[in-house]
């Protein structure tokens, strides 16, 4: 089991497969659930943006979107349990060995989901990720309306990528901040010209948000943190937990009652341009 510099187990391989089966098969035993936790908060913000800005079909940019999971949950009202069953089979069923389906068969089933349900809400989803294979799948499946294959940590967006990012109304993420930094967010904002999209980021408690908040303040944002904490996934091993707890202790983050009990937890940060009314009380949202 390999670990990255943060102390977390390295799961890079599950983001670069031709379809989402490895992603869900690896994360299911770990109870990965933050997209489901995030769904009602994102839905509320999208609704509020649509009504307050009178935008019929807001454009949402999902940073670190992988296979378009957030898009599937919000556009087609899917659930994480449904997606786990879709890609892994029935958790209580017999072990039948390797999945015999081809990528084409998995993709055709997802395309049927996109066609049969139609968007549950009028939303245009754009995904930003460094994994071309994950983006290609999400785009072909109909989860994403557009895909930006870019590493904005190390590079400015190309003219085409800048055009794809332009017109963003809301920027969301569920777990990539900490690997993705203020550099990416700054480049996304600057691609908008004078416009300032709303933002909602679920960030693991092990990663400080201070540098991101300072940069967003300089770009004209006010950031608030929702009081609630959100389960992301279980630790993959006692070693991963020990490494993460050491990192958190060194950073002065108290893990008692949370990460010390065996789960990684995230916090929700909301950033809106100055002059925008304060968000409704999201602390009352149900997970």
C-alpha positions as CSV (number, residue, x, y, z in Angstrom):
1,X,0.0,0.0,0.0
2,X,1.5,3.3,-1.1
3,X,1.0,6.6,0.5
4,X,1.3,10.1,-0.9
5,X,3.0,13.1,0.8
6,X,-0.2,13.9,2.7
7,X,-0.2,10.5,4.4
8,X,-3.2,9.4,2.5
9,X,-3.2,6.1,0.6
10,X,-2.4,6.6,-3.1
11,X,-5.5,5.8,-5.2
12,X,-4.3,7.5,-8.4
13,X,-5.0,4.4,-10.5
14,X,-8.7,4.4,-10.0
15,X,-9.0,7.8,-11.6
16,X,-7.4,6.8,-14.9
17,X,-9.4,3.7,-15.9
18,X,-11.5,3.7,-19.1
19,X,-14.7,3.4,-17.0
20,X,-15.8,4.0,-13.4
21,X,-15.9,0.3,-12.2
22,X,-12.5,0.3,-10.5
23,X,-13.3,3.7,-8.9
24,X,-16.4,2.4,-7.2
25,X,-15.1,-1.0,-6.5
26,X,-12.1,0.4,-4.5
27,X,-14.1,3.1,-2.7
28,X,-17.2,1.1,-1.8
29,X,-15.5,-0.9,1.0
30,X,-14.2,2.4,2.4
31,X,-17.8,3.8,2.6
32,X,-16.9,6.8,0.3
33,X,-20.0,9.1,0.6
34,X,-19.0,12.7,0.4
35,X,-20.8,13.3,-3.0
36,X,-24.0,12.1,-1.4
37,X,-23.4,14.3,1.6
38,X,-22.8,17.3,-0.7
39,X,-25.8,16.8,-2.9
40,X,-28.4,18.6,-0.9
41,X,-26.1,21.6,-0.3
42,X,-25.2,21.9,-4.0
43,X,-28.8,21.6,-5.0
44,X,-29.9,24.3,-2.6
45,X,-27.1,26.7,-3.8
46,X,-28.0,26.0,-7.5
47,X,-31.6,26.7,-6.8
48,X,-30.8,29.9,-4.9
49,X,-28.5,31.1,-7.7
50,X,-31.1,30.3,-10.3
51,X,-33.7,32.3,-8.5
52,X,-31.6,35.2,-7.3
53,X,-29.7,35.7,-10.6
54,X,-32.6,34.7,-12.8
55,X,-30.5,32.2,-14.7
56,X,-32.6,29.4,-16.0
57,X,-29.8,26.9,-16.6
58,X,-26.8,27.7,-14.4
59,X,-23.4,26.4,-15.5
60,X,-21.6,24.4,-12.8
61,X,-17.9,23.8,-12.9
62,X,-16.9,20.6,-11.0
63,X,-13.2,20.7,-10.2
64,X,-11.7,17.3,-9.9
65,X,-14.8,15.8,-11.3
66,X,-13.4,12.4,-12.2
67,X,-16.2,10.3,-13.9
68,X,-18.8,13.0,-13.4
69,X,-20.2,11.7,-10.1
70,X,-21.6,15.0,-8.8
71,X,-23.1,15.6,-12.2
72,X,-24.9,12.3,-12.2
73,X,-26.3,12.9,-8.7
74,X,-27.5,16.4,-9.4
75,X,-28.6,16.2,-13.1
76,X,-30.3,12.8,-12.9
77,X,-31.1,12.6,-9.2
78,X,-28.9,9.4,-8.8
79,X,-27.6,8.3,-5.4
80,X,-24.2,6.9,-4.4
81,X,-25.9,3.6,-3.4
82,X,-27.4,3.4,-6.9
83,X,-24.1,4.1,-8.5
84,X,-22.3,1.5,-6.3
85,X,-24.9,-1.1,-7.4
86,X,-24.6,0.0,-11.0
87,X,-20.9,-0.4,-11.2
88,X,-20.2,-3.1,-8.6
89,X,-23.3,-5.2,-8.4
90,X,-25.4,-6.0,-5.4
91,X,-23.3,-5.7,-2.2
92,X,-25.1,-8.7,-0.7
93,X,-25.0,-10.9,-3.7
94,X,-22.5,-13.7,-4.4
95,X,-19.0,-13.0,-5.6
96,X,-19.1,-13.7,-9.3
97,X,-15.5,-12.8,-10.0
98,X,-14.4,-10.3,-12.6
99,X,-17.1,-8.1,-14.2
100,X,-17.6,-9.5,-17.7
101,X,-19.0,-6.3,-19.2
102,X,-17.0,-4.3,-21.7
103,X,-16.6,-0.6,-21.4
104,X,-19.1,-0.2,-24.2
105,X,-21.7,-2.1,-22.3
106,X,-21.2,-0.1,-19.2
107,X,-21.3,3.1,-21.2
108,X,-24.4,2.2,-23.1
109,X,-26.2,1.6,-19.8
110,X,-25.2,5.0,-18.5
111,X,-26.2,6.7,-21.7
112,X,-29.6,5.1,-21.3
113,X,-29.8,6.5,-17.7
114,X,-29.1,10.0,-19.1
115,X,-31.7,9.6,-21.8
116,X,-34.4,8.0,-19.8
117,X,-34.4,10.3,-16.8
118,X,-33.5,13.6,-18.4
119,X,-32.0,16.3,-16.2
120,X,-33.8,16.4,-12.8
121,X,-32.9,20.1,-12.8
122,X,-31.9,22.5,-15.5
123,X,-28.1,22.5,-15.0
124,X,-25.2,22.6,-17.4
125,X,-22.2,20.7,-16.0
126,X,-18.6,21.3,-17.0
127,X,-15.9,19.0,-15.5
128,X,-12.3,20.0,-14.9
129,X,-9.8,17.2,-14.3
130,X,-6.3,16.0,-15.2
131,X,-7.6,12.5,-16.1
132,X,-8.5,12.4,-19.8
133,X,-10.0,8.9,-19.6
134,X,-12.3,9.8,-16.7
135,X,-13.4,13.0,-18.5
136,X,-14.0,11.1,-21.8
137,X,-16.2,8.6,-20.0
138,X,-18.3,11.2,-18.2
139,X,-18.7,13.2,-21.4
140,X,-19.8,10.2,-23.5
141,X,-22.1,9.0,-20.8
142,X,-23.9,12.3,-20.8
143,X,-23.1,13.2,-17.2
144,X,-21.0,16.2,-18.3
145,X,-22.0,18.7,-20.9
146,X,-18.4,19.7,-21.5
147,X,-15.0,18.6,-20.2
148,X,-11.8,20.6,-19.6
149,X,-8.8,18.3,-19.6
150,X,-6.2,20.6,-17.9
151,X,-3.7,20.9,-15.0
152,X,-4.3,24.5,-13.9
153,X,-2.0,24.0,-11.0
154,X,1.0,24.1,-13.3
155,X,-0.3,25.8,-16.4
156,X,-2.5,28.7,-17.6
157,X,-5.6,27.6,-19.5
158,X,-5.3,27.6,-23.2
159,X,-7.6,29.9,-25.2
160,X,-9.9,27.0,-25.8
161,X,-9.9,26.0,-22.2
162,X,-10.5,29.6,-21.1
163,X,-13.5,29.7,-23.4
164,X,-14.8,26.5,-21.9
165,X,-14.4,27.9,-18.4
166,X,-16.0,31.2,-19.2
167,X,-19.6,31.7,-18.2
168,X,-19.3,29.6,-15.1
169,X,-22.0,30.4,-12.5
170,X,-21.0,28.1,-9.7
171,X,-17.7,26.3,-8.9
172,X,-17.9,23.1,-6.7
173,X,-15.6,20.4,-5.5
174,X,-15.8,17.4,-3.2
175,X,-12.3,16.5,-1.9
176,X,-9.8,17.7,-4.5
177,X,-8.8,20.9,-2.6
178,X,-5.6,20.2,-0.8
179,X,-4.2,18.7,-3.9
180,X,-5.7,21.4,-6.0
181,X,-4.8,24.9,-4.6
182,X,-5.6,28.5,-4.9
183,X,-3.6,28.5,-8.2
184,X,-6.4,26.6,-10.0
185,X,-9.2,28.6,-8.5
186,X,-7.5,31.9,-9.4
187,X,-7.1,30.8,-13.0
188,X,-10.8,29.7,-13.1
189,X,-11.9,33.1,-11.8
190,X,-9.7,35.0,-14.1
191,X,-11.2,33.1,-17.1
192,X,-14.5,34.8,-16.2
193,X,-13.4,38.3,-16.8
194,X,-15.3,40.6,-14.4
195,X,-17.9,37.9,-13.4
196,X,-17.5,36.2,-10.1
197,X,-19.1,32.7,-9.8
198,X,-20.3,31.4,-6.5
199,X,-18.2,28.6,-4.9
200,X,-18.8,25.6,-2.6
201,X,-15.9,23.4,-1.7
202,X,-16.0,20.3,0.5
203,X,-12.4,20.2,1.9
204,X,-10.9,17.5,4.1
205,X,-10.1,18.8,7.6
206,X,-6.6,17.7,7.2
207,X,-6.0,20.4,4.6
208,X,-5.8,24.1,5.7
209,X,-8.0,26.4,3.7
210,X,-6.3,29.7,4.8
211,X,-4.3,30.3,1.6
212,X,-7.3,29.6,-0.6
213,X,-9.5,32.0,1.5
214,X,-6.8,34.7,1.3
215,X,-6.5,34.4,-2.4
216,X,-10.3,34.5,-2.9
217,X,-10.6,37.5,-0.6
218,X,-8.2,39.3,-3.0
219,X,-10.4,38.4,-5.9
220,X,-13.4,39.9,-4.2
221,X,-14.9,37.0,-2.3
222,X,-16.2,36.6,1.2
223,X,-15.9,33.0,2.6
224,X,-18.0,31.3,5.3
225,X,-17.7,27.8,6.7
226,X,-20.7,25.7,7.5
227,X,-20.6,24.4,11.0
228,X,-21.4,20.8,10.1
229,X,-18.7,18.2,9.4
230,X,-19.1,15.5,6.7
231,X,-17.9,12.0,6.4
232,X,-15.7,11.4,3.4
233,X,-14.6,7.8,3.7
234,X,-13.1,5.3,6.2
235,X,-9.3,5.1,6.5
236,X,-7.9,2.4,4.2
237,X,-5.7,1.0,6.9
238,X,-4.4,1.7,10.4
239,X,-1.2,3.0,8.9
240,X,-3.0,5.6,6.8
241,X,-4.9,6.7,9.8
242,X,-1.7,7.1,11.9
243,X,0.0,9.1,9.1
244,X,-2.9,11.4,8.7
245,X,-3.4,11.9,12.4
246,X,0.3,12.8,12.7
247,X,-0.1,15.4,9.9
248,X,-3.2,16.8,11.6
249,X,-1.5,17.0,15.0
250,X,1.5,18.8,13.5
251,X,-0.9,21.3,11.9
252,X,-2.7,21.9,15.2
253,X,-6.0,20.2,14.1
254,X,-7.8,18.3,16.8
255,X,-8.9,14.9,15.5
256,X,-10.6,13.7,18.7
257,X,-14.1,12.3,18.1
258,X,-13.6,12.6,14.3
259,X,-10.6,11.3,12.4
260,X,-9.4,9.5,15.5
261,X,-12.5,7.3,15.3
262,X,-11.7,6.0,11.9
263,X,-13.2,8.3,9.2
264,X,-11.8,11.2,7.1
265,X,-14.0,14.3,7.5
266,X,-14.6,17.3,5.3
267,X,-15.8,20.8,5.9
268,X,-17.9,23.0,3.6
269,X,-16.6,26.4,2.6
270,X,-18.9,28.8,0.7
271,X,-17.4,31.8,-1.2
272,X,-19.5,34.5,-2.7
273,X,-18.6,37.9,-4.2
274,X,-18.8,40.9,-1.9
275,X,-22.1,42.6,-2.3
276,X,-24.0,39.3,-2.7
277,X,-26.5,38.5,0.0
278,X,-25.5,36.0,2.7
279,X,-26.3,32.4,1.9
280,X,-29.3,30.9,3.5
281,X,-28.7,28.8,6.7
282,X,-27.2,25.7,5.2
283,X,-26.5,24.3,8.6
284,X,-30.1,23.2,8.6
285,X,-29.7,21.1,5.5
286,X,-30.1,17.4,5.9
287,X,-27.3,15.1,4.8
